[in-house]
Amino acid sequence: MALIGDFLKGLRLIPQGNIILQVTDDYGDIIVADSGEYRILRFEGINEQSKMLKSDVNSPVHNYIRAMLMATAFTSPHNILILGLGGGALVRTLHALDVGLTIDVVELRAGVLSVARDCFSLPVSDNISYYIEDADYYVRKASTPNYDLIFSDLYSAFSMDPLQGSEIFLRSCLNKMRDNSWLVLNYHEIPRAESSLYYALHRLFDEVLYCRVPSGNVVIYAAKRPASYTTNERRTQAKRILDKLGSGLEYLSKNITPLTH
């Protein structure tokens, strides 16, 4: 058994850090661990769902979060929808960048929201609302308002929710976007040419960009209406946001690429 344990550790399947909280709901385990200067959220104890720098809780740690935040440079957001809370990295940083933003957060699991509140410095503000609800149902409801930015970061313990790649979901999000709005997806790969997602993005949206981050995640940006900006101008816009988040992040903005027809 010891040999098997050592083998699994070598594959990094056994998480590092000291577990400070573990709860179980209908979807599985929610685990919080402290590892040096970081606090980490995991589902089922394997992949990092979220990571927080304890000395600066508003500083995004993962590159895919930084890449998603670049979309705030493409429009002038006032109200934002976040689908999938995790450890709250997006909502913490957005609130720190502009406390006047109105932010609605939709999370399927009440346990995740509870853990984020207890362990991940989730911001409390009159401008921030948290909803325990299915993301697909939320964006399809007639009573759901329209937004300037929609962030979709829907993942289970082991994989991305395939909902994010479906045309029905994309169309539902589009129906909740204003003319200058953007949809931002944390995806697992670049949409393959001639795939159903590739065609759906170009059928529904007038500008589609992506950014591949070093971890392998691909952040997709989809605009409801066309704009006259070049790719280099989009990169310059995004760099301004990265400069606010920290130094040495310019390589992310340089990775912004059009998803060409």
Secondary structure as the mmCIF struct_conf table of DSSP 4:
data_model
#
loop_
_struct_conf.conf_type_id
_struct_conf.id
_struct_conf.beg_label_comp_id
_struct_conf.beg_label_asym_id
_struct_conf.beg_label_seq_id
_struct_conf.end_label_comp_id
_struct_conf.end_label_asym_id
_struct_conf.end_label_seq_id
HELX_RH_AL_P HELX_RH_AL_P1 ALA A 2 GLY A 10
TURN_TY1_P TURN_TY1_P1 LEU A 11 ARG A 12
BEND BEND1 ILE A 14 ILE A 14
HELX_LH_PP_P HELX_LH_PP_P1 PRO A 15 GLN A 16
BEND BEND2 GLY A 17 GLY A 17
STRN STRN1 ASN A 18 ASP A 25
TURN_TY1_P TURN_TY1_P2 ASP A 26 TYR A 27
STRN STRN2 GLY A 28 SER A 35
TURN_TY1_P TURN_TY1_P3 GLY A 36 GLU A 37
STRN STRN3 TYR A 38 PHE A 43
TURN_TY1_P TURN_TY1_P4 GLU A 44 GLY A 45
BEND BEND3 ILE A 46 ASN A 47
STRN STRN4 GLU A 48 LEU A 53
TURN_TY1_P TURN_TY1_P5 LYS A 54 SER A 55
TURN_TY1_P TURN_TY1_P6 VAL A 57 ASN A 58
BEND BEND4 SER A 59 SER A 59
STRN STRN5 PRO A 60 PRO A 60
BEND BEND5 HIS A 62 HIS A 62
HELX_RH_AL_P HELX_RH_AL_P2 ASN A 63 LEU A 69
HELX_RH_3T_P HELX_RH_3T_P1 MET A 70 ALA A 73
BEND BEND6 PHE A 74 THR A 75
BEND BEND7 HIS A 78 HIS A 78
STRN STRN6 ASN A 79 LEU A 83
TURN_TY1_P TURN_TY1_P7 GLY A 86 GLY A 87
BEND BEND8 GLY A 88 GLY A 88
HELX_RH_AL_P HELX_RH_AL_P3 ALA A 89 LEU A 97
TURN_TY1_P TURN_TY1_P8 VAL A 99 GLY A 100
STRN STRN7 THR A 102 GLU A 107
BEND BEND9 LEU A 108 LEU A 108
HELX_RH_AL_P HELX_RH_AL_P4 ALA A 110 CYS A 119
BEND BEND10 PHE A 120 PHE A 120
TURN_TY1_P TURN_TY1_P9 ASP A 126 ASN A 127
STRN STRN8 ILE A 128 ILE A 132
BEND BEND11 GLU A 133 GLU A 133
HELX_RH_AL_P HELX_RH_AL_P5 ALA A 135 ARG A 140
TURN_TY1_P TURN_TY1_P10 ALA A 142 SER A 143
STRN STRN9 TYR A 147 SER A 152
STRN STRN10 TYR A 155 TYR A 155
BEND BEND12 ALA A 157 SER A 159
STRN STRN11 MET A 160 MET A 160
HELX_RH_3T_P HELX_RH_3T_P2 PRO A 162 GLY A 165
HELX_RH_AL_P HELX_RH_AL_P6 GLU A 167 LEU A 174
TURN_TY1_P TURN_TY1_P11 ASN A 175 LYS A 176
STRN STRN12 MET A 177 TYR A 187
BEND BEND13 HIS A 188 GLU A 189
HELX_LH_PP_P HELX_LH_PP_P2 ILE A 190 ARG A 192
TURN_TY1_P TURN_TY1_P12 ALA A 193 GLU A 194
BEND BEND14 SER A 195 SER A 195
HELX_RH_AL_P HELX_RH_AL_P7 SER A 196 LEU A 204
BEND BEND15 ASP A 206 ASP A 206
STRN STRN13 GLU A 207 ARG A 212
TURN_TY1_P TURN_TY1_P13 PRO A 214 SER A 215
BEND BEND16 GLY A 216 GLY A 216
STRN STRN14 VAL A 218 ALA A 223
BEND BEND17 LYS A 224 ARG A 225
HELX_RH_AL_P HELX_RH_AL_P8 THR A 231 LEU A 245
BEND BEND18 SER A 247 GLY A 248
HELX_RH_AL_P HELX_RH_AL_P9 GLU A 250 LYS A 254
TURN_TY1_P TURN_TY1_P14 ASN A 255 ASN A 255
STRN STRN15 THR A 257 PRO A 258
#
